[in-house]
């Protein structure tokens, strides 16, 4: 029973780590896309021209 649990943990841990990494990458990309999009709209709205 204990051995089976240890094997389960050893199998599950890399899977959990991979899932966490994938989620982190997706979040980073999504945040970057949103920031770039807002920055582009900000630049196109002519804020710098009025300064």
Buried (B, 14 or more C-beta within 10 A) or exposed (E): EEEEEEEEEEEEEEEEEEEEEEEEEEEEEEEEEEEEEEEEEEEEEEEEEEE
